[in-house]
Amino acid sequence: MGEVKKRRVGDRGQITLPKELREEFDIGGGDEIEIRKESGKIVIEKPITRDDLAAGYRARADQLRDLHEEMGGVSQEADEYLGDVPEWE
């Protein structure tokens, strides 16, 4: 767990997120955040955007493509090493 930051809640329930956290999570003035109760705690997080989802899907597709290329010749190598598979009876 990270360093604990304390903030005082204003009369209208407002708090200021520490600058380090705003920068780390790319939260700026006017951005929306999600606030919910979870396991007896208040959770504040930046919602996932369509751009975030698209970037995640692209990264996963790249990983799968790399794996496919890496494993492409494995079956052929195994056949060459082990020979033909015997017939099932």
C-alpha positions as CSV (number, residue, x, y, z in Angstrom):
1,M,0.0,0.0,0.0
2,G,1.2,3.5,-0.8
3,E,1.9,6.4,1.5
4,V,-1.2,7.6,3.4
5,K,-2.2,11.2,2.6
6,K,-4.6,13.0,5.0
7,R,-7.0,15.7,3.8
8,R,-9.6,17.7,5.7
9,V,-13.2,17.5,4.4
10,G,-14.7,20.9,3.7
11,D,-18.1,22.0,4.9
12,R,-19.7,20.9,1.6
13,G,-18.0,17.5,1.7
14,Q,-15.2,18.5,-0.7
15,I,-11.7,17.2,-0.6
16,T,-8.6,17.9,-2.7
17,L,-6.8,14.9,-4.2
18,P,-3.1,15.1,-3.7
19,K,-1.2,16.4,-6.7
20,E,1.0,13.3,-6.9
21,L,-2.1,11.1,-7.3
22,R,-3.8,13.4,-9.8
23,E,-0.6,13.3,-11.9
24,E,-0.1,9.5,-11.5
25,F,-3.7,8.8,-12.5
26,D,-4.0,11.6,-15.1
27,I,-6.9,13.3,-13.3
28,G,-7.4,17.0,-14.1
29,G,-9.9,19.7,-13.3
30,G,-13.3,18.9,-14.8
31,D,-12.6,15.1,-15.2
32,E,-15.2,12.7,-13.9
33,I,-14.3,10.2,-11.2
34,E,-16.3,7.3,-9.8
35,I,-17.0,7.1,-6.0
36,R,-18.4,4.0,-4.4
37,K,-18.6,2.1,-1.2
38,E,-16.7,-1.2,-1.3
39,S,-16.1,-3.5,1.7
40,G,-16.7,-0.7,4.1
41,K,-14.4,1.7,2.4
42,I,-14.8,4.7,0.1
43,V,-13.2,4.0,-3.3
44,I,-12.4,6.8,-5.7
45,E,-11.2,5.9,-9.2
46,K,-11.0,7.2,-12.7
47,P,-13.6,5.6,-15.0
48,I,-12.4,3.5,-17.9
49,T,-12.9,5.3,-21.2
50,R,-13.5,3.8,-24.6
51,D,-10.0,4.9,-25.5
52,D,-8.6,3.0,-22.5
53,L,-10.6,-0.1,-23.5
54,A,-9.4,0.2,-27.1
55,A,-5.8,0.5,-26.0
56,G,-6.2,-2.6,-23.8
57,Y,-7.7,-4.6,-26.6
58,R,-4.9,-3.5,-29.0
59,A,-2.2,-4.5,-26.5
60,R,-3.9,-7.9,-25.9
61,A,-4.1,-8.5,-29.7
62,D,-0.4,-7.7,-30.0
63,Q,0.4,-10.2,-27.3
64,L,-1.7,-12.9,-28.9
65,R,-0.1,-12.2,-32.3
66,D,3.4,-12.4,-30.8
67,L,2.5,-15.7,-29.1
68,H,1.1,-17.1,-32.4
69,E,4.3,-16.2,-34.3
70,E,6.4,-17.7,-31.5
71,M,4.5,-20.9,-31.4
72,G,4.0,-21.2,-35.2
73,G,6.8,-23.6,-35.9
74,V,6.5,-25.6,-32.7
75,S,4.2,-28.3,-34.1
76,Q,6.4,-28.8,-37.2
77,E,9.5,-29.0,-35.0
78,A,7.8,-31.6,-32.8
79,D,6.8,-33.7,-35.8
80,E,10.3,-33.6,-37.1
81,Y,11.8,-34.6,-33.7
82,L,9.2,-37.2,-32.7
83,G,8.2,-38.5,-36.1
84,D,4.6,-39.3,-37.2
85,V,2.0,-39.9,-34.5
86,P,0.9,-43.5,-34.3
87,E,-2.6,-44.4,-35.4
88,W,-5.3,-44.6,-32.7
89,E,-7.0,-47.9,-32.5
